[in-house]
Amino acid sequence: MYYYNKVEICGVNTSELCVLDDDAKRELLIRAHAGDLKAREELIYGNLRLVLSVIHRFAGKKESADDLFQVGCVGLVKAVDRFNTEMDVKFSTYAVPMIIGELRRYLRDSNSIRVSRSTRDLAYRALQVKEELQGEKEGEASADEIAQRLGVEREAVTRALEAIVEPMSIYEPVYSEGGDSLYVIDQLSDNSSSDEVWLENIALKEALSNLTERERTIIDMRYYGNKTQTEIAEKIGVSQAQVSRLEKCALEKMRKQMV
C-alpha cells in the first residue's frame, strides 16, 4: 500500500488537492450542466481527492496507483456528467459507486480468472446498458430491464454479471470525508428494517411490557430460549400445567394489546 502515500500521481500533486463543500459542488454541477466548461473542470479537479480516497481500497492489486487513479478519474467524469441535480443526494454518494464500477471493469479486463469471451462481452454490454438506464431514470436498473433492452434472457444477464464480480466485504469502507466513512453496506437495502417491521417490533415490546414478571419470563424462555413447558416448570418451580395456563394467558394479553 506504500505507493498510495506518494505525493504525485499522474502528474498531480495530491498534497495540494482542494476539497469542495456540498454547496460549492451543487453550484458547479448546475453551471456545468448548463454548458459551463470551466465549472465542469473545476468540479472534476475539486473531487480528485475523492478518487484518491476510493483507490485506497484497491491496495494490494498489482496495478499501479497511476493507472488506478486515471481509471477512477474516468468514473468521476461520468458521475459529473450524469448526476441529476434535482435528486436529494450528495454528489459523493452518487460518484463513489460510479468510480468503483469503473475501477472494477478495468480490473476485470486484467483478471487472471478465465471467463469465456461471450460471457464477458455480455456482462460488459449489460453494464453499459445499466448505466444508460440509470441515466434515463432515477433509481437502479433491474436485471429484467437490462435483459429486455439487450434482447436476451434475464438468467443470461445475471449469470454473466455474476461471473465477473469480485467478492468484497459489505463492511469495507469505500470513502471517508470529515471523519465519516461510507461503507458498502450503506449502498444496500435491508427489507428486514422496513417501517412495517419496525412498528411491529415496537408493538411487541409494548405488549411484553404489560405482562407480569412471571409471564414475561415464561414467554422469553418459551419463544426466545426454545425451552419446553416442562423445562420451564422445573426452572421456575411450578407444574407444567401451571406453565401452560400462564403461557396461554400471556399470549392472550399480548394478542389483545397488538390488535
C-alpha positions as CSV (number, residue, x, y, z in Angstrom):
1,M,0.0,0.0,0.0
2,Y,3.0,2.2,0.2
3,Y,2.6,3.7,-3.3
4,Y,-0.7,5.2,-2.3
5,N,1.1,7.6,0.0
6,K,3.1,9.1,-2.8
7,V,2.7,12.8,-3.2
8,E,2.4,12.8,-7.0
9,I,0.1,10.6,-9.0
10,C,-0.3,11.0,-12.8
11,G,1.5,14.4,-12.5
12,V,-1.0,15.6,-9.9
13,N,0.4,16.8,-6.6
14,T,-2.0,15.1,-4.2
15,S,-0.9,17.3,-1.2
16,E,-2.3,20.3,-3.0
17,L,-5.7,18.9,-3.9
18,C,-8.6,21.0,-2.7
19,V,-11.9,19.8,-1.2
20,L,-15.2,21.4,-2.2
21,D,-18.1,21.6,0.2
22,D,-21.5,20.3,-0.8
23,D,-22.9,23.8,-1.6
24,A,-19.9,24.5,-3.9
25,K,-20.3,21.2,-5.6
26,R,-24.0,21.7,-6.3
27,E,-23.4,25.2,-7.7
28,L,-20.7,23.9,-10.0
29,L,-22.8,21.0,-11.1
30,I,-25.6,23.3,-12.1
31,R,-23.3,25.5,-14.0
32,A,-21.5,22.5,-15.7
33,H,-24.8,21.0,-16.8
34,A,-25.7,24.4,-18.3
35,G,-22.6,24.2,-20.5
36,D,-20.0,26.0,-18.4
37,L,-16.8,24.0,-19.2
38,K,-14.7,25.9,-16.7
39,A,-17.2,24.9,-13.9
40,R,-17.0,21.3,-15.1
41,E,-13.2,21.4,-15.0
42,E,-13.2,23.0,-11.5
43,L,-15.7,20.4,-10.3
44,I,-13.6,17.5,-11.6
45,Y,-10.4,18.8,-10.1
46,G,-12.1,19.6,-6.8
47,N,-13.1,15.9,-6.5
48,L,-9.8,14.3,-7.3
49,R,-9.3,13.7,-3.6
50,L,-12.4,11.6,-3.8
51,V,-10.8,9.4,-6.5
52,L,-7.7,9.2,-4.4
53,S,-9.7,8.0,-1.4
54,V,-11.5,5.3,-3.4
55,I,-8.4,3.8,-4.9
56,H,-7.1,3.2,-1.4
57,R,-9.5,0.2,-1.0
58,F,-7.8,-1.4,-4.1
59,A,-4.5,-1.6,-2.3
60,G,-2.8,-4.9,-2.9
61,K,-3.7,-5.1,-6.5
62,K,-0.8,-5.4,-9.0
63,E,-1.9,-2.3,-10.9
64,S,0.0,0.9,-10.3
65,A,-1.6,3.8,-8.4
66,D,-1.2,5.9,-11.5
67,D,-3.3,3.5,-13.6
68,L,-6.0,3.1,-11.0
69,F,-6.1,6.9,-10.5
70,Q,-6.6,7.5,-14.2
71,V,-9.4,4.9,-14.4
72,G,-11.0,6.4,-11.3
73,C,-11.0,9.8,-12.9
74,V,-13.0,8.3,-15.8
75,G,-15.6,7.2,-13.3
76,L,-15.6,10.7,-11.7
77,V,-16.1,12.4,-15.1
78,K,-19.1,10.1,-15.8
79,A,-20.5,11.0,-12.4
80,V,-20.2,14.7,-13.1
81,D,-21.9,14.4,-16.5
82,R,-24.7,12.1,-15.4
83,F,-25.5,13.4,-11.9
84,N,-29.1,14.7,-11.6
85,T,-29.0,17.9,-9.6
86,E,-32.7,17.5,-8.7
87,M,-32.0,14.4,-6.7
88,D,-31.8,14.8,-2.9
89,V,-28.5,13.1,-2.6
90,K,-24.9,14.2,-2.1
91,F,-22.6,14.1,-5.1
92,S,-20.1,11.9,-3.4
93,T,-22.7,9.3,-2.5
94,Y,-23.5,9.1,-6.3
95,A,-20.0,9.3,-7.5
96,V,-18.3,6.7,-5.3
97,P,-20.2,3.7,-6.8
98,M,-19.6,5.1,-10.3
99,I,-15.8,5.4,-9.6
100,I,-15.7,1.9,-8.1
101,G,-17.6,0.5,-11.0
102,E,-15.1,1.9,-13.5
103,L,-12.2,0.5,-11.4
104,R,-13.8,-2.9,-11.3
105,R,-14.4,-3.0,-15.0
106,Y,-10.7,-2.2,-15.5
107,L,-9.6,-4.9,-13.1
108,R,-11.9,-7.4,-14.7
109,D,-10.2,-6.9,-18.0
110,S,-6.9,-8.0,-16.5
111,N,-8.4,-10.6,-14.2
112,S,-6.5,-13.9,-14.2
113,I,-9.7,-15.9,-13.7
114,R,-10.8,-17.1,-17.1
115,V,-14.3,-16.2,-18.2
116,S,-15.5,-17.0,-21.7
117,R,-15.3,-14.1,-24.1
118,S,-19.0,-14.3,-24.9
119,T,-19.9,-14.2,-21.2
120,R,-17.5,-11.3,-20.6
121,D,-18.8,-9.4,-23.6
122,L,-22.4,-9.9,-22.5
123,A,-21.5,-8.7,-19.0
124,Y,-19.9,-5.5,-20.3
125,R,-22.8,-4.8,-22.6
126,A,-25.1,-5.3,-19.6
127,L,-23.1,-2.9,-17.5
128,Q,-23.2,-0.3,-20.3
129,V,-27.0,-0.7,-20.7
130,K,-27.4,-0.5,-16.9
131,E,-25.6,2.9,-16.9
132,E,-27.8,4.0,-19.8
133,L,-31.0,3.1,-18.0
134,Q,-29.8,4.7,-14.8
135,G,-29.2,7.9,-16.8
136,E,-32.7,7.8,-18.2
137,K,-34.4,7.4,-14.8
138,E,-33.8,7.8,-11.1
139,G,-33.0,4.6,-9.4
140,E,-31.3,1.3,-10.0
141,A,-31.9,-0.6,-13.3
142,S,-33.3,-4.1,-12.8
143,A,-32.0,-7.3,-14.4
144,D,-35.3,-7.6,-16.3
145,E,-34.9,-4.1,-17.8
146,I,-31.4,-4.8,-18.8
147,A,-32.3,-8.1,-20.4
148,Q,-35.2,-6.6,-22.3
149,R,-33.0,-3.8,-23.7
150,L,-30.4,-6.4,-24.8
151,G,-33.0,-8.8,-26.1
152,V,-31.6,-11.8,-24.1
153,E,-32.9,-13.9,-21.2
154,R,-32.8,-12.5,-17.7
155,E,-30.8,-15.5,-16.4
156,A,-28.1,-15.0,-19.0
157,V,-27.6,-11.4,-17.8
158,T,-27.4,-12.4,-14.2
159,R,-25.0,-15.3,-14.9
160,A,-22.8,-13.0,-16.9
161,L,-22.7,-10.3,-14.3
162,E,-22.0,-12.8,-11.5
163,A,-19.1,-14.3,-13.5
164,I,-17.1,-11.1,-13.5
165,V,-17.9,-9.9,-9.9
166,E,-15.1,-9.8,-7.5
167,P,-16.2,-10.6,-3.9
168,M,-16.0,-7.8,-1.3
169,S,-16.9,-7.3,2.3
170,I,-20.1,-5.3,2.9
171,Y,-18.3,-3.7,5.9
172,E,-15.4,-2.5,3.8
173,P,-15.1,1.3,3.8
174,V,-15.0,2.8,0.3
175,Y,-14.8,6.5,1.0
176,S,-14.1,8.8,4.0
177,E,-14.7,12.5,4.4
178,G,-14.6,14.6,7.5
179,G,-14.3,11.6,9.8
180,D,-17.5,9.9,8.3
181,S,-17.0,6.7,6.3
182,L,-19.1,5.3,3.5
183,Y,-19.3,1.6,3.6
184,V,-20.5,-0.9,1.0
185,I,-23.4,-1.9,3.4
186,D,-24.6,1.8,3.2
187,Q,-25.5,1.2,-0.5
188,L,-27.6,-1.9,0.2
189,S,-31.3,-2.0,1.1
190,D,-32.5,-4.0,4.1
191,N,-36.1,-5.3,3.9
192,S,-35.9,-6.5,7.4
193,S,-35.6,-2.9,8.6
194,S,-38.8,-1.7,6.9
195,D,-41.1,0.7,8.7
196,E,-43.7,-2.1,9.0
197,V,-41.3,-4.5,10.7
198,W,-40.0,-1.6,12.9
199,L,-43.5,-0.8,14.1
200,E,-44.3,-4.4,14.7
201,N,-41.2,-4.7,16.9
202,I,-42.4,-1.7,18.9
203,A,-45.9,-3.1,19.4
204,L,-44.4,-6.5,20.5
205,K,-42.1,-4.8,23.1
206,E,-45.0,-2.8,24.4
207,A,-47.2,-5.9,24.7
208,L,-44.4,-7.7,26.6
209,S,-44.1,-4.8,29.0
210,N,-47.7,-5.2,30.1
211,L,-47.2,-8.8,31.2
212,T,-46.3,-9.8,34.8
213,E,-42.7,-10.7,35.6
214,R,-43.6,-14.4,35.6
215,E,-45.5,-14.2,32.3
216,R,-42.6,-12.4,30.7
217,T,-40.1,-15.0,32.0
218,I,-42.2,-17.8,30.5
219,I,-42.7,-16.1,27.1
220,D,-39.0,-15.3,27.0
221,M,-37.9,-18.8,27.8
222,R,-40.5,-20.4,25.6
223,Y,-40.1,-18.4,22.4
224,Y,-36.7,-16.9,22.7
225,G,-34.9,-19.6,24.7
226,N,-36.6,-22.5,22.9
227,K,-37.4,-24.2,26.2
228,T,-40.3,-26.7,26.6
229,Q,-43.0,-26.2,29.2
230,T,-41.6,-29.0,31.3
231,E,-38.1,-27.4,31.3
232,I,-39.6,-24.0,32.2
233,A,-41.7,-25.6,35.0
234,E,-38.5,-27.2,36.5
235,K,-36.7,-23.9,36.2
236,I,-39.3,-21.7,38.0
237,G,-40.6,-24.3,40.4
238,V,-44.2,-24.8,39.2
239,S,-46.1,-27.6,37.5
240,Q,-46.2,-28.0,33.7
241,A,-49.9,-27.4,33.8
242,Q,-49.4,-24.0,35.5
243,V,-46.8,-23.0,32.9
244,S,-49.3,-23.9,30.2
245,R,-52.1,-21.8,31.7
246,L,-49.7,-18.9,32.3
247,E,-48.4,-19.1,28.8
248,K,-51.9,-19.1,27.3
249,C,-52.9,-16.2,29.5
250,A,-49.8,-14.2,28.5
251,L,-50.4,-14.8,24.8
252,E,-54.0,-13.7,25.0
253,K,-53.0,-10.5,26.7
254,M,-50.4,-9.8,24.0
255,R,-52.9,-10.6,21.2
256,K,-55.4,-8.1,22.6
257,Q,-52.6,-5.5,23.0
258,M,-51.4,-5.8,19.5
259,V,-54.7,-6.0,17.7
